[in-house]
Amino acid sequence: MSNKAAEGKKVHYADVGGTIAVSDLSPDGLHPTAEGYAKLGDAWFEALLDRDSLISIENLTGSAYADQLMGNAGANSINGGSGDDLIDGGAGNDTLTGGAGVDRFILRSGQGSDTITDFQDGQDLLALGGGLTFEQLTLTQGSGQTLITRTDTNEVLAALMGIQVSAIGASDFTAV
């Protein structure tokens, strides 16, 4: 780390719950002591457990916590795990599974058609992005699925597997 300090690089220990003290740094002020490293490790671990944000990952499984999972332009397979997750497949035709918890699946025009495998009516939400509104959508019954289509372009935004169209309404949607 001292070579990075010589290059003018700085490491800031901010907002780690007050666990890092001056006594946790070596006399040169550049290196944590052994106890300081342990405290930093604990702080990082707690920060990761608080909320994970994973972006541009093609195939991803979240944790038991409130994750923000975002894919890329590929055909992603994203599973939220057991937390209350925000899942965005990004562009491409993605397979999205919320897992346990209250999940939000982001839908946008021009981002491909997503297959949502385990939407729970009355629990999960479909989050509309890019100015999209519920009034711009058509819901139709497919073979074992509900299709969500943009009315003016016939673009299929998502398929909700195992969901009857009669179970889905405006209360299942929210804005991002």
N, C-alpha and C positions, 0 to 999 in steps of 0.2 A: 504494500500500500504506500510505502514511503516514496517509491519511484513515481507513483501517480501524483502524490502531493508535490513532488519536485516539478512536475509538468503543469502544476497549477490546478489539478483536479481536486475537488473537495467532496467529502462525504458528510452528509448532514444527518444527524440522528434527531428526527423531529417527531413529535406526537407519538411516542412509544409508551404512553401511559405513565411517564415519570419514573420509569424503571432504570434509566441510564443516568449515572452521576459522574462527576469529575473523577472520583476515586476509581471508576471503572475504566479509566484510560491510563495508558502508560505515561511515564514522565515526559516523553516527547510530544504527547498530545495527539499522536497520529494513529496509535494502535490501541484497541481495547485490551484490557488485561484478560486473563482466562475467565474471570468472573464476568467481565464486561461482554465477552463473546457469548457466554451462556445466556446472559440477559437479552442480548440482541437476537439470538436464535429464538428464544421464547417469544419475543415481541413480533418477529417475522411470522412465526408459526401461528400466533394468535390472530395476526392480521389476515393470514390466508384462511383461517377457519371462519373468520367473521364474514368474508364474502370473497369468493373467487371470481375473477374476470378472465376468461379465456377467449381469445379472439383469433380468427383466421385459422382455425383448426378444422381439418376435414372430418375426422371421425373422433368423437369426443364423448366421454362419460363424466358427468358432474359428480358432486359429492353429496353428503347429507345436509349441506348448508344451502343458503340462498345464493346460488350461482348465477352469473350472467354469462351465457354460453353463446358465442357468435361464430358462425362458420364463414367460409370464404365463397368464391365463385364456383367451386366444385360441387359435386353431388355429395353433400355431407350426410353423415349419420350421427345424430346428436341425441344423447340420453341424459336427462337432467339429474338422475339419481333421486334421492328421497327428500331434497330440500324444496323450498318455494322458489322456483327458478324463472328467469327471463331467458327465453330461447329464441334465437334469431339465426336461421339457417343461412342468411345472406343470399347472394345470387345462386342460381342453380336449382335443380330439382332435388330437394332434401327429404330425408326421413327423420322426423322429429318425435321423440318420446319424452314425455315429461317425467314419468316415474311418479312416485308418491309425492305428496305436497300440492300446494296451490301454485300452478304454473301459468305463465303467460307466454303465448306463442306470437311472435311478431309476423304480420303479413303486410307486404308492400307490393304495389304494381311493379312490373318489370324485373322481378327478382326470382322468377321461376315458379314452379308449382310444388308446394310442399305436401308431403303425406304426414299427417299427425296420427300416430298410432294409438294413443290412449287418452284422448280428450275426455275429461270428466265434466259433464254438463252440471252447472250449478257450483262448480268448484274452480276449474281452470277458466282462463279467459283468452280470447283472440284479440291481440293488440294491433290496431290498425295504424300504420305509419305512412309517412309521405302525404299527409292530408286526406287519405282515404277515409270515407265514412260508411256507416252501415247502410245508408240510403243508396249508395252506389253499388251495392252487392245484390246478387241473386243467389239464393240457396236452393239446390235441387237434390233430389234423392237419386243416388247412383246405386250400383250393385253392392250392398253392404257398406255404403259410405254416404256421407253428405258432401256435396261439392260446393265450394264457395267460389263464385265467379264474379268478375267485374262486369256489370251489366252493359256498359257502353262499348266494351272491347271484346267481350266473351273470353277474356283471359282467366284461366282457372288458377286461382291463388292457392287453394289448398283443398285437400280431401281429408275429411274426418272419418277415420276408419271405425266401423261398428256403431256409428251414430245415425239415428233416424232424423231426417230433416225436421220433423214435427217437434223435436226436442230442442232445436236451436232457434234463438231469437236475439233481439237487440241487446238483451241483458247479458249475453255471452261475449259481447264485444266491448272494447274500451279503446281509447286513443293512446298513442305513445307520445 
